[in-house]
Amino acid sequence: MANVAICSLVRDGIAYIESYRRQFESLVLNEGDRLHLFILEGDSCDGTWDYLVQWAAEDVRVTIAKEDVGDATAIENRAERWARIGNSCLDLIPKEMDYSHVLWIEADLCFPPELLRRLLLHNVDIIAPIIWLGGVFYDTWGFREINGKRWSNRGPCDLDYTPMSLI
């Protein structure tokens, strides 16, 4: 049995948060598996927080918190602020709960209902999505080679990748 903590960070997400909610609610689990969603919101100016408050009141599997970090557009402090709010989101997970897995999901991306079942099939320590947008690798800021070099938009993987398949 898996007990999965899902972590997400949201800022000005009112345009996509309802879609994210529908995707979360459609996740298919194996019998006996459980999940809980931890969302950290910060600095939104568009009604995101109010939506999250309502969602958490309607679904006991959702825990929300707010942490404003201010403007993070300056490249020199972006990684520090991202790490701080990422750690704050992890801190929402109660230490006394026995979670077997932590899954980070970007709230503005799409994922299939069987995502959790597919990821839990693999007996590995870390699994991360490789996200393509418009034919190019999306997350060049976050992914690095072992030596620290950033990936290019081509990514280090097969360009014949089939969407929603595992590599």
Solvent accessible surface area in square Angstrom, and as a share of the most:
residue,aa,sasa,rsa
1,M,197,0.88
2,A,10,0.08
3,N,14,0.07
4,V,1,0.00
5,A,0,0.00
6,I,0,0.00
7,C,0,0.00
8,S,0,0.00
9,L,35,0.17
10,V,4,0.03
11,R,112,0.41
12,D,65,0.33
13,G,0,0.00
14,I,77,0.39
15,A,100,0.78
16,Y,57,0.22
17,I,1,0.00
18,E,95,0.43
19,S,40,0.26
20,Y,1,0.00
21,R,38,0.14
22,R,138,0.50
23,Q,25,0.11
24,F,3,0.01
25,E,80,0.36
26,S,53,0.34
27,L,19,0.09
28,V,57,0.33
29,L,50,0.25
30,N,65,0.33
31,E,174,0.78
32,G,37,0.35
33,D,18,0.10
34,R,137,0.50
35,L,13,0.06
36,H,35,0.15
37,L,0,0.00
38,F,4,0.02
39,I,0,0.00
40,L,7,0.04
41,E,1,0.00
42,G,9,0.09
43,D,28,0.14
44,S,25,0.16
45,C,123,0.74
46,D,50,0.26
47,G,37,0.35
48,T,0,0.00
49,W,74,0.26
50,D,105,0.54
51,Y,39,0.15
52,L,0,0.00
53,V,68,0.39
54,Q,100,0.44
55,W,0,0.00
56,A,26,0.20
57,A,87,0.68
58,E,99,0.44
59,D,18,0.10
60,V,141,0.81
61,R,83,0.30
62,V,9,0.05
63,T,47,0.27
64,I,34,0.17
65,A,24,0.19
66,K,91,0.39
67,E,49,0.22
68,D,79,0.41
69,V,21,0.12
70,G,31,0.30
71,D,92,0.48
72,A,20,0.16
73,T,97,0.57
74,A,41,0.32
75,I,103,0.52
76,E,144,0.65
77,N,39,0.20
78,R,83,0.30
79,A,58,0.45
80,E,117,0.52
81,R,56,0.21
82,W,127,0.45
83,A,45,0.35
84,R,111,0.40
85,I,32,0.16
86,G,6,0.06
87,N,86,0.44
88,S,24,0.15
89,C,0,0.00
90,L,66,0.33
91,D,100,0.52
92,L,44,0.22
93,I,21,0.10
94,P,48,0.30
95,K,163,0.69
96,E,148,0.66
97,M,84,0.37
98,D,123,0.63
99,Y,41,0.15
100,S,63,0.41
101,H,81,0.36
102,V,73,0.42
103,L,22,0.11
104,W,94,0.33
105,I,15,0.08
106,E,90,0.40
107,A,3,0.03
108,D,75,0.39
109,L,43,0.21
110,C,106,0.63
111,F,23,0.10
112,P,20,0.13
113,P,60,0.38
114,E,64,0.29
115,L,34,0.17
116,L,4,0.02
117,R,96,0.35
118,R,59,0.22
119,L,25,0.13
120,L,42,0.21
121,L,139,0.69
122,H,79,0.35
123,N,156,0.80
124,V,90,0.52
125,D,149,0.77
126,I,148,0.75
127,I,66,0.34
128,A,53,0.41
129,P,79,0.49
130,I,41,0.21
131,I,31,0.16
132,W,55,0.19
133,L,113,0.56
134,G,82,0.79
135,G,63,0.60
136,V,71,0.41
137,F,0,0.00
138,Y,100,0.38
139,D,39,0.20
140,T,28,0.16
141,W,68,0.24
142,G,42,0.40
143,F,43,0.18
144,R,106,0.39
145,E,70,0.32
146,I,189,0.96
147,N,120,0.62
148,G,42,0.41
149,K,129,0.55
150,R,111,0.41
151,W,42,0.15
152,S,70,0.45
153,N,74,0.38
154,R,158,0.58
155,G,17,0.16
156,P,81,0.51
157,C,30,0.18
158,D,87,0.45
159,L,92,0.46
160,D,123,0.63
161,Y,50,0.19
162,T,84,0.49
163,P,105,0.66
164,M,101,0.45
165,S,40,0.26
166,L,85,0.42
167,I,127,0.64
